[in-house]
Amino acid sequence: MEKILPFLSVLSRRRFLGTAGAATLAMASQPAAAESASMPTETVALTVNGRRHALDLDPRVTLLDALREHLGLTGTKKGCDQGQCGACTVIVNGQRINSCLSLALQHEGDKVTTIEGLGTPDRLHPMQAAFVEHDGYQCGYCTPGQIISATAALAEQRKGELSIISWHTGQNEHPELSDDEIRERMSGNICRCGAYPNIVAAVRAAAKGVTA
């Protein structure tokens, strides 16, 4: 009997811990489910790729999820979901942003451009065509964000906006679009395949034909 008691003690502890864990998970999930069910929606009007949309959204929905889950524009990718990789880059009112870090409700009345709004397979945007010509992609996952970011970066350079490279080279009025400038301006977009030389070549080649 003495030999059996330790076994029974361990078994009872295991049963207790298993039961307690299941009960804790059940209790934790109930408030979350109730909160989700009771969360009121808000209406936001966005103009995306030239089309106006009115969406009823949970206030916590990011612009990225609104584009992907509610409008079906899946070209904008969810990579890190923390604003570090650039895969979700879109252009809002002429400025590039990480859509995973921005709530959809913040963009009432804004004009949003995604990769679907730049060009079509039959009529590529100059930046898209340059990426194809110069093999500026491998797996392709980051490519939509790269292309959107590159398009906006060229527009910024053309307007005379400066980068840290501009200051280092003393070009404080209208910076030349050198390879270093391109790398710096594209540094927020990560390519895990390492296609950076081809991306720089694509941006350089497209520079003369790109419009924002």
N, C-alpha and C positions, 0 to 999 in steps of 0.2 A: 504493500500500500504506500509506503514511504517513497518507493521508486516511481510510483505512478503520479503522486501529487505534483512534483515539479512539471511534468508533462502537461497535466491538467491546468496548472497555473499559466504556463506559456500559451496553451491553447485558448484559455479564457482571455488572456491579454490580447491575443491576436484578434479574437472575435470582437472584443471591446473596441479595439482601435479601428477595425474595419467598419463596425457599426457607427462609431462616432464620426469617422471620416465621411461616410455616406451621408449622415445626417447634416454634417457641416456643409457639404457641397449642396445639398438640397436647400438648406436655409439660405445659403449665399446666392443661389440662382433665382430664388423667388423674388427678392426685391428688384434684381436686375430685370427680370422679365416684366414685373409690374411697372417698373420705371419706363422700360421701352414701350410698353403698351399705352402708357398714359402720356408720353412725351408729345406735346402739341407740335404740329408742323407749321412751318412758315413758308410763305410764297415768295419766290425770288424770280425776277425777270432778267434773263441773260440774252445777249446776242452772241451766238456762237457760230463762227464761220459764215456770218452774214444772215443767219436765221434767228429770229427771236423765239425764245422759249420761256414759258412760265412754269416753274416747278414747285410743287409742294414738298418741302424737305424737312427732315429732322434738322434742327439748328446745328447739330454736331457734324453734319455731313461736310466733308471737304470738297473743294472744287474738283479735285481729281476724281473722287467717287461719284460726284454729280455727273461729270462727263462720261465716265466709264459705265456706271451702273444705271443711270437714269436717262442718258441720251444715247447710249450705245456707241460712243466714240472711243473705241478701245485702242486707237493708235497711241494715245497718251499712256505711257506705261507706269505701273506701280513697281518701283524697284525697292529702295530702302524704306520708303514711307517715313523718312525722317529729314528730308531736305538735303541729303548729302550726295546723292548720285546724279541728279539732274535728269533722270529718265522721264519725269513727269512735267518737264518744262513746257509751258504754254506762254503765249503772248497776250497780255491784258492791257488794253488801251495803249498799245505800242511798247509796253515794257515786258520783258520776260520775267516770269516768276516760277517758283516751284509750287505747283498746284496742290501738292500733298500737304503743304504747310498753311494753306489758306482756306478758310471756311467759305462755302458757296454763298452764304448769305451776305458776306462782305462785298459781293460783286454785283449788287443790284444795279441794273442799267449799264453794266460794263460790256465792252466788246472783247470777246475772247477768240483767239485764233489757235487752233490745234493743227496737228500735222495733216489732218483730213482737209483743212481749209487752205493749205498752201497750193496744192496741185492735184492732178488726177493721173492715173496710169497713162492716159492718152496725151496728157498735157502737163508734163512735170514742171514744177517750179525750178528755176535755175539752180538753186542749192540742191534740190533733190537730184537733178540731172548730174551735177558735179559729184555728188556722193556715189552715184552709180558708176560714172566714168572713172573715178579714181579709187574705187573699191574702199570707200570710207566706212566700211562695216564688215563684220564677220558674222556673229550670231544674229545681229540685227536688233537685239532687244533695246539697246540704248539709242539706236539710230534716230527714231522720231524726236527724242529730246535733243540729240546732237544737232539735227537739222534746224529745229525751231530755234535753238539757242544761237546757232551760227547765223541764221537770218537776222535775228535781233541784234547780235553783236556787230554785224556789218552796218546795220542802221545806226547803232550807237556811235561807231567810229566815224561814219559819214557826217553825223551831227557834231562831231568834235568832242564827244565825251572821252575822258581820259581814263587810262588804266595805270597801274603802278609802273608798268613798262614805259608808258609815255613820260612819266616823271623821271625815271631813271635815264632815259635817253635825251631828256631836255626838250622833247617835242610837246610843248604845253599848249599849243594852239590847235593844230590839226595833225594828230599822230599818223605816221605812215603805217600801213598795214603790213608790218613785217611778220615773219614766222613767230617771233617771240611775242608780238602783240596778239596774234591769233591764239597761241597757246595760253597766254594769260587770260584773255577774254573767254576762252572755252574751258578754263580750269574747273569750273563748277560741274562739268559733265564728265562722268567717269565711263570709260570703256574697259570692261574687264577682259576683253579679248586683246587689248593692246593695239588697236588700229590707229593710234594717234598720228603717226607720220602721214597716213593716207587721209585722215580727217583734215589735217593742216593743209595738205595739198588740195583737197576738195574745196576748202574755204577760200584758199588763195586763188584757185582757178575761177571760182564763182563770183569773186568780188566785183568784177566789172559788170556783171549782168544782174545782180540781185537788187530787188526792191523790197522794202519792208511790207 
